[in-house]
Amino acid sequence: MYEPLENALGYKFQRMELLEQALTHRSHAASTGSPNNERLEFLGDAVLQLVVSTHLYKKFPHLPEGQLAKIRALLVSQPTLADLGRRLKLDTFLKVGKGEELTGVRQRDSVLCDVVEAVYGAIFLDGGLEAAQPVILSHLPEWDQDQLPIIDAKTTLQEHFQQRTQKTPTYTLAGEEGPPHNKQFTVEVWFEDELLGRGFGRSKKEAAQAAARAALANLDLI
């Protein structure tokens, strides 16, 4: 049943119940009594942070802490992990409750991000850090120092408009949803009366950066 996913991950589980739990949304768990993936998500988030931090520390020995932190924030951001979840087709394996199924929960960035982290947590429990690390690293882009992406999209977008108009874009909070411990924010960036981009994130800051990156993409600046 899960062989295609294991092939995509490049990892074979010894304890299949861990993978099943990682793929169980709380709405499904509530109706069946099975454990949900939230504890695995908590663990996987920590494993992901450790692996990515160690990788960046070794790969870019001359970058200052602040820039390393910004690159890490981009790599572990909700939009990045949600895109990965879609590439792995995690939405097709996710078990959700019947009521939630009708709301399109499988395609929510916040849910896909959580599932990716839960899967990482499951791999860590199943095979340890030596198993989780190569799987996580295989999902990271192979950037060289001169290929680093725009990591402060807000500053880049602001400089673009200041150079041309002496004005700056404005950011508005367009929405927020979810429980206090797992909020998802929606931020829009505008220039005068034009919507430049919309972004999503687990914090207002992350959502604003995502909105700025969307604006840069819409303006063909990245």
Secondary structure, 3 states (H helix, E strand, C coil): CCHHHHHHHCCCCCCHHHHHHHCECHHHHHHHCCCCCHHHHHHHHHHHHHHHHHHHHHHCCCCCHHHHHHHHHHHCCHHHHHHHHHHCCHHHHCECCHHHHCCCHHHCHHHHHHHHHHHHHHHHHHHCHHHHHHHHHHCCCCCCHHHCCCCCHHHHHHHHHHHHHCCCCEEEEEEEECCHHHCEEEEEEEECCEEEEEEEECCHHHHHHHHHHHHHHHCCCC
